[in-house]
Amino acid sequence: MTKTRVLAALIMAPLAIGGVLLLPTPWLMAIAALLFLLALWEWLRLADVEDTLARTILLACNLALMVALVWFLYRSRAGLVL
């Protein structure tokens, strides 16, 4: 088990560091959102939300919240929101 975790860390750490340093912000933001949604899907399974429809609805609500936050951020930077 420890060997597997060390190997996973050796693979994922350079990818994460390279992503932070080399990817443009919108791409990094999209990849982070995708990883967060995948983690939420697994967390909902751990929280005993067994119904796939319920998990899908919760995931869609979280995605809608992410999109709304990004949309509001870009609108406020453009000076469209007080």
C-alpha atoms as an extended CHARMM CRD file, in Angstrom:
* protein
*
        82  EXT
         1         1  MET       CA              0.0000000000        0.0000000000        0.0000000000  PROA      1               0.0000000000
         2         2  THR       CA              2.7740000000        2.4450000000        0.8870000000  PROA      2               0.0000000000
         3         3  LYS       CA              4.6280000000        1.5610000000       -2.3040000000  PROA      3               0.0000000000
         4         4  THR       CA              1.5370000000        2.3440000000       -4.3650000000  PROA      4               0.0000000000
         5         5  ARG       CA              1.0730000000        5.7070000000       -2.6730000000  PROA      5               0.0000000000
         6         6  VAL       CA              4.7130000000        6.6620000000       -3.1530000000  PROA      6               0.0000000000
         7         7  LEU       CA              4.5800000000        5.7330000000       -6.8350000000  PROA      7               0.0000000000
         8         8  ALA       CA              1.3470000000        7.7020000000       -7.2690000000  PROA      8               0.0000000000
         9         9  ALA       CA              2.9310000000       10.7230000000       -5.5670000000  PROA      9               0.0000000000
        10        10  LEU       CA              6.0190000000       10.4610000000       -7.7820000000  PROA      10              0.0000000000
        11        11  ILE       CA              3.7930000000       10.5740000000      -10.8460000000  PROA      11              0.0000000000
        12        12  MET       CA              1.2290000000       13.1610000000       -9.7000000000  PROA      12              0.0000000000
        13        13  ALA       CA              3.5500000000       15.6840000000       -8.0390000000  PROA      13              0.0000000000
        14        14  PRO       CA              5.4570000000       16.6400000000      -11.2190000000  PROA      14              0.0000000000
        15        15  LEU       CA              2.1690000000       16.8160000000      -13.1240000000  PROA      15              0.0000000000
        16        16  ALA       CA              0.6500000000       19.1380000000      -10.5260000000  PROA      16              0.0000000000
        17        17  ILE       CA              3.7440000000       21.3510000000      -10.3350000000  PROA      17              0.0000000000
        18        18  GLY       CA              4.0270000000       21.4800000000      -14.1200000000  PROA      18              0.0000000000
        19        19  GLY       CA              0.3410000000       22.3230000000      -14.4290000000  PROA      19              0.0000000000
        20        20  VAL       CA              0.5870000000       25.1970000000      -11.9640000000  PROA      20              0.0000000000
        21        21  LEU       CA              3.7160000000       26.6080000000      -13.5820000000  PROA      21              0.0000000000
        22        22  LEU       CA              2.9950000000       26.0320000000      -17.2710000000  PROA      22              0.0000000000
        23        23  LEU       CA             -0.7490000000       26.0150000000      -17.8880000000  PROA      23              0.0000000000
        24        24  PRO       CA             -2.6740000000       29.2260000000      -18.5900000000  PROA      24              0.0000000000
        25        25  THR       CA             -5.1080000000       30.1470000000      -15.8240000000  PROA      25              0.0000000000
        26        26  PRO       CA             -8.3390000000       29.1630000000      -17.6670000000  PROA      26              0.0000000000
        27        27  TRP       CA             -6.9630000000       25.6950000000      -18.4250000000  PROA      27              0.0000000000
        28        28  LEU       CA             -5.7520000000       25.2120000000      -14.8680000000  PROA      28              0.0000000000
        29        29  MET       CA             -9.1270000000       26.3800000000      -13.5740000000  PROA      29              0.0000000000
        30        30  ALA       CA            -10.9760000000       23.9050000000      -15.8280000000  PROA      30              0.0000000000
        31        31  ILE       CA             -8.7480000000       20.9870000000      -14.8150000000  PROA      31              0.0000000000
        32        32  ALA       CA             -9.0990000000       21.8770000000      -11.1250000000  PROA      32              0.0000000000
        33        33  ALA       CA            -12.8990000000       22.0570000000      -11.4920000000  PROA      33              0.0000000000
        34        34  LEU       CA            -12.9530000000       18.6490000000      -13.1640000000  PROA      34              0.0000000000
        35        35  LEU       CA            -10.8070000000       17.1410000000      -10.3990000000  PROA      35              0.0000000000
        36        36  PHE       CA            -13.0180000000       18.7220000000       -7.7270000000  PROA      36              0.0000000000
        37        37  LEU       CA            -16.1460000000       17.2910000000       -9.3640000000  PROA      37              0.0000000000
        38        38  LEU       CA            -14.5790000000       13.8230000000       -9.5810000000  PROA      38              0.0000000000
        39        39  ALA       CA            -13.5880000000       14.0630000000       -5.9190000000  PROA      39              0.0000000000
        40        40  LEU       CA            -17.1180000000       15.1770000000       -5.0120000000  PROA      40              0.0000000000
        41        41  TRP       CA            -18.5480000000       12.1460000000       -6.8410000000  PROA      41              0.0000000000
        42        42  GLU       CA            -16.3420000000        9.8290000000       -4.7860000000  PROA      42              0.0000000000
        43        43  TRP       CA            -17.0310000000       11.7110000000       -1.5660000000  PROA      43              0.0000000000
        44        44  LEU       CA            -20.7700000000       11.3760000000       -2.1210000000  PROA      44              0.0000000000
        45        45  ARG       CA            -20.2750000000        7.6140000000       -2.4680000000  PROA      45              0.0000000000
        46        46  LEU       CA            -18.3650000000        7.6080000000        0.8290000000  PROA      46              0.0000000000
        47        47  ALA       CA            -21.1940000000        9.5970000000        2.4280000000  PROA      47              0.0000000000
        48        48  ASP       CA            -23.5870000000        6.7530000000        1.5300000000  PROA      48              0.0000000000
        49        49  VAL       CA            -25.4470000000        8.6250000000       -1.1890000000  PROA      49              0.0000000000
        50        50  GLU       CA            -26.1100000000        5.4400000000       -3.1600000000  PROA      50              0.0000000000
        51        51  ASP       CA            -28.7430000000        6.8110000000       -5.5530000000  PROA      51              0.0000000000
        52        52  THR       CA            -27.0070000000        7.7250000000       -8.8090000000  PROA      52              0.0000000000
        53        53  LEU       CA            -29.6950000000       10.2850000000       -9.6800000000  PROA      53              0.0000000000
        54        54  ALA       CA            -29.2190000000       12.0760000000       -6.3600000000  PROA      54              0.0000000000
        55        55  ARG       CA            -25.4320000000       12.1270000000       -6.8150000000  PROA      55              0.0000000000
        56        56  THR       CA            -25.8370000000       13.4350000000      -10.3580000000  PROA      56              0.0000000000
        57        57  ILE       CA            -28.1740000000       16.2100000000       -9.2170000000  PROA      57              0.0000000000
        58        58  LEU       CA            -25.7990000000       17.2230000000       -6.4140000000  PROA      58              0.0000000000
        59        59  LEU       CA            -22.8930000000       17.1990000000       -8.8650000000  PROA      59              0.0000000000
        60        60  ALA       CA            -24.8560000000       19.3020000000      -11.3580000000  PROA      60              0.0000000000
        61        61  CYS       CA            -25.7380000000       21.8140000000       -8.6250000000  PROA      61              0.0000000000
        62        62  ASN       CA            -22.0740000000       22.0740000000       -7.6680000000  PROA      62              0.0000000000
        63        63  LEU       CA            -21.1050000000       22.5550000000      -11.3190000000  PROA      63              0.0000000000
        64        64  ALA       CA            -23.7440000000       25.2760000000      -11.6810000000  PROA      64              0.0000000000
        65        65  LEU       CA            -22.3390000000       27.0160000000       -8.6080000000  PROA      65              0.0000000000
        66        66  MET       CA            -18.8090000000       26.8660000000      -10.0590000000  PROA      66              0.0000000000
        67        67  VAL       CA            -20.0010000000       28.3010000000      -13.3780000000  PROA      67              0.0000000000
        68        68  ALA       CA            -21.9490000000       31.0610000000      -11.6110000000  PROA      68              0.0000000000
        69        69  LEU       CA            -18.9080000000       32.0270000000       -9.5330000000  PROA      69              0.0000000000
        70        70  VAL       CA            -16.6490000000       32.2120000000      -12.5880000000  PROA      70              0.0000000000
        71        71  TRP       CA            -19.2810000000       34.1340000000      -14.5560000000  PROA      71              0.0000000000
        72        72  PHE       CA            -19.7120000000       36.6430000000      -11.7150000000  PROA      72              0.0000000000
        73        73  LEU       CA            -15.9350000000       37.0150000000      -11.3960000000  PROA      73              0.0000000000
        74        74  TYR       CA            -15.4890000000       37.8540000000      -15.0700000000  PROA      74              0.0000000000
        75        75  ARG       CA            -18.5040000000       40.2010000000      -15.0720000000  PROA      75              0.0000000000
        76        76  SER       CA            -17.1830000000       42.0600000000      -12.0290000000  PROA      76              0.0000000000
        77        77  ARG       CA            -13.7260000000       42.4030000000      -13.5860000000  PROA      77              0.0000000000
        78        78  ALA       CA            -15.2850000000       43.8440000000      -16.7200000000  PROA      78              0.0000000000
        79        79  GLY       CA            -16.9950000000       46.5150000000      -14.6140000000  PROA      79              0.0000000000
        80        80  LEU       CA            -20.5060000000       45.2420000000      -15.3240000000  PROA      80              0.0000000000
        81        81  VAL       CA            -21.3590000000       44.6100000000      -11.6620000000  PROA      81              0.0000000000
        82        82  LEU       CA            -21.1550000000       47.2390000000       -8.9340000000  PROA      82              0.0000000000
